[in-house]
Amino acid sequence: MDRKDEIIRLQMDVINQMTRSNLNRIADDLWGSAEPRQTEIKEEKPAEKAVEQTEQEEKPESMEDLKKELHSYIGLDEVKKEVETLINLVTIQKLRKENGLPVNDLSLHMVFSGNPGTGKTMIARLMARVYKNLGILSKGQLVEVDRSGLVAGYVGQTAIKTSEVIEKAKGGVLFIDEAYALTNRGGNDYGQEAVDTLLKAMEDHRDDLIVIVAGYVGPMEEFIHSNPGLESRFNRFLHFPDYSLDEMMAIFDMRCEQNGYTLAEEARPILRDVIKLESMDIKGFGNARGIRNLFERAVTAQANRLATDPEITKEDLMTFTADDIRKLSA
């Protein structure tokens, strides 16, 4: 390396150091010096990263942690009781079997009924992990589909399509949302073919496949009673009530906490009124989904307000004001 190249290298080192220092100072100004700095990039060896991920994936979850997560969910008091009762039942039956005692032939397939956004998919995902922990399922994954994921447009194709989904779900939970759409289209529809294929698979793979069907209360009752095979296999029902106004406020607060925001005290009554108004349209609002949409709209309203502010503090970046929340009903 000649003198010119050495000078250029030294200059680049100085520039890089100055850039890192300036970025660190900017980070301190915005977030405070107690916050971890994200400006230093450490090169990660791919092999080490892969090992770390594998170890994380293979680390078994404890039932205590799963129950703790269950009870951390907002609302769903009756659902939590039913889930814990089911966990206890399966645990004791497993112990009886291990000790050579007679056990009941448990059907663990379930019907989840309730409006959209009431936590059905969340609980289904948790149940998959619970059953994996108990050794009921070999993998514990959740495969979520609706009618379009099971039914094809031509004779004979639906059985193939449904079988492919079942194959992906083996070892875990197959969650079918709005399952009644499989049987409410009339006699010339291929949905019944999907149901027949599903019932056969539930029998053939009963030791390593659990099916949860979900949807609105009335249509789900009609769906289960439309077929003796469905009635015999689905005998566990969990109803998911709508969240109360206080619970939806708590869900909004949780989203704020998770994403580094706070809701100004004077904005709280305004938000309550907005949620009360929006939730009158049950199907359109969607409970927790509606709260998520309100939160995202609040983020947008805040961004539009701050975009014209010449001096923005950390507190400004974190706060939803009353004006931001008023924009949600505009």
N, C-alpha and C positions, 0 to 999 in steps of 0.2 A: 504494500500500500504506500503510495507516494504522499508527499506533504499535503498536497491539495485535497486528496481523498480523506486524509486524517482530519483536516480542518472541517471539511463538510460533515464527517461523522460526529465530531465534537459539537458542531453547531446543532445538528439534529438531536443529539442527546440533551442539550440545553433547552431546545424548543419543546421537546417532549416533557421534560421535567417541569418547565414553566406551565405547560398546558395542564398537566395533572394537578399542579398546585392551584391554578386558577379554578379548575373544576371543583376541587375539594372546597375551596373558599366559597364558591357559589352554592355548593350543596349545604355548607354550614349556614350560610345566610338564609336559605330557603327552609331547611328542615331542622336546623339546630345541631350543635356539635355533638349531642348525645346520640344522634341517629347514625346507624352504620353507613359508611360511604360506599357507593356503588361504582365509583369511577375507576377503581383499579381492577383490571381484568387479569385473572390468573389462568394460565393455560392448563387445561385439564387433559390428562392422558386418557384416550378412549378406553383402553383396557381396564384402567382403574374405575372409570365411570360405570362401565358395564358390570363389573363385579359388585360395585356398591348398589346398583339398581337390582341386581339379582338377589343380593342378600336382603334388600328391603322387601322385595316381592315374596321371598320365601319365608320371611319372618312371620310366624303364626300370630293371629290376633287372639287375645284372651277373651273369654266370655264376659269377664268383668268389664273390660273396655267396651265391648259391644253393648252391654246393658247400660253402661254409663252414657254412651252415645245415644241410645234409644231415649233415655230419660232427659237428655239435653234438648230434644226437639221441643219446639213451642207447641202448646196445646196437645191434642190427640190423647187425652187422658185415658179414655176407654180403650183405644187402640193399643196403647202401651200396656195396659193390664192384660189384654187378650194375648199380645205377643209374648209377654213374660210368662203367662200361664202355659202357652204352647211350648216355650223353651223348657219350662220345668217338666212338662209332660214327656217331651221327647228325651230329655236328659235321664229321667227315671226309667223310662222304658228301655233305653240303651243300657243302663246299669243292670236292669233285670235280665236282659238278654246275655250280658257278659257273665252273669252269675248263674246261667243255666235255668232261669225261671221263665215261665210262660209269659208271652207279651202279646198285646193286642196288635192287630194289623192296622196300623195308623194310616189314614189318608191325609197327606199333608198339602194336597192341592187346595187352593183358596180362592174365594170370591171377595174382591175389594169393591165396595160400592160407595159412591159419593160424587160430588161435583168436581170439575177440574180444579187442580191447584190445591188439593187438600192433603197432599203428602203420600198418595198411593204408590207412586214410583219410588219415592225415597224409602218407604218401608219395605217395598219389594226388594230393593237393592240390599237393605240391611238383612232381610230374612235369608237371602242367598248366602251372605257371609256367615250368618248364624248357623245355618245348616252345614256349611263347609266346616265350621269350627267343631260342630257336633259329630262330624264324620258321616252325615247323611248324604252329602253331596261330595263328589270328588274334586270339583274345581271351584264352584261357588260364583260363577259369572252370572250376570243378568243379561238376557237377550230380550229386547223390547220390540214388539211389532204391533201392527193393527191389521185390519182386513187386507189392505193393499199388499202387505208383506207375506200373505198366505194364499190369497186367491188369484188365479190366473184367468185369462180371458177365453181359454179354449178347453175342450173336453180332455181330461187326462193330465193337463199341466198343473192343475191345482195340487194334486197329490204329490207331485214331484217338488213343487215349490214349497209346500208345507213340510215335506220330509227334509228338505235342505235346511230349513230354519230349525227344525227339531234337532238335527245333527249338530248344529252350532250350539244349541242350548243344552245338550247332554252333559251331565256333570254339574248343571246349574239350574237356574230358574228361567222359564219361558214366561214372559209377562205380555199378555195380550190385552191391549187397551181397546175400549169400546167393542168388546167381544161379541155383543149382540148383533153387530153389523154382519156377522157371518150367517145369521139365520133369518134376518128380517127382510130379505129381498125377493121372496116369492119362490115358487116351485122350480123355475128354470134357471136358478142361480147356482153357481159353483161353490158357494159358501159351505153348503152341507158336506161337500166332498172334503173340505178342509177340516170340518168338525170330525168326520169319520176317521180321517187320517190321524188327527190329534188324539182321539180316544184310543185308537190302536197303539199309538206310541206310548201313551200314558200307562198302558198295561204292559207292553213289551219292555219298557225302560223304567218301571216303577221304582227300582232301587237306586236310580241315579238321574232322575228328572222330576222336577216339581213345576207345575203349571199354575200360574195365577192369572185369573181373568178379571177385568176391571171395567167399570163404567158407571153410568147413572143408575140409581137405585131401582126404579121401576123396570126399565128395559133389561137390567141384569137378572131380576127375578124371573121375567118371562123367558129369557135365554136359558137359564138353568133348568126351568121346568118344561122346556120345549123338547127335551130328549131324555129318556130314561138313563142313558149312558152318562150324560152330564150330571144328572141328579145323584147317581150312585158314586161318582168320583169327586164331586165338589160338595163337601158337607161342612166346610169351615167358612164362616162369613165374617168379614170385618167391615164395619161401616165407618166411613170417614166423614164426620160432620164438617160443616163450614166453620172457618175460623171466626171467632168473635172479633169485635172492633178492637178490643184491648190486645188480643193476640196478633192481629194484623199490624197494630202499632209496634208491638214488640218485634215482629218480623222486619219491619222497616228499620227499627233501631239496630237490629242485628246486622242488617246489610250495611248500615252506616259504619258500625264498629269494624266489620270485616274489611271495609274498603277505605278506612281512614277519613270518615266524615263525621260531623256532629250536626244535630238538628237544633237550631236556636229555640229557646224556650217559648218565645212568642210565636214561633211557627207551628208548635204542636197542636193547638186547637184548630188551626187552619187545615193541617194535614188530616186530623180526625174527621172534619167535615167533608174533605175531598174523598177520603176512603169510604165514608158512609154513603155518599152520593154515588160513587162509582160502583160500589158493591151491590147496589139495588139491581143492577143488571148481572145476575149470578153467572150466566153463561158467558157473557162478554168480559166480565172482570176476571174471573178465575182465581179468586182467593189469593194464595201466595204468588201465583204468576202475575196477578194484577199488581201486587205490591212490588214485585221485581220491575214491572214496567213503570210504575210510578217513580221508583228509585232512579231508574235510568233517565226518565224525563227530568227529574230534579237535578241530576248531574249535568244534563244539557242546559237547563235553565241557569244554573250557576255559572257554567262556562260562558254563556252569552252575556251574563251580567259582568263577569270579571274581565272579559276580552277588551273592554274599553277603559278599564281602570289602569292608570299609569303606575301605581304602586300597589303591589299585591303582597300581602304577608302570608305566612304559613297558616295563620288562623283564618284568613279569607279563603284560602284554598280548601280548608277543612269544613267550612260552615255552610249549611243550607239556611238561608234567611227566610223570613216570612214572605218576601217578594218572590223568592224562588218557588216556594210551595204554592203561592197564589197562581203562578203560571201553569200549574198542573191542571187547573180547571178551566183554563182559557181556551 
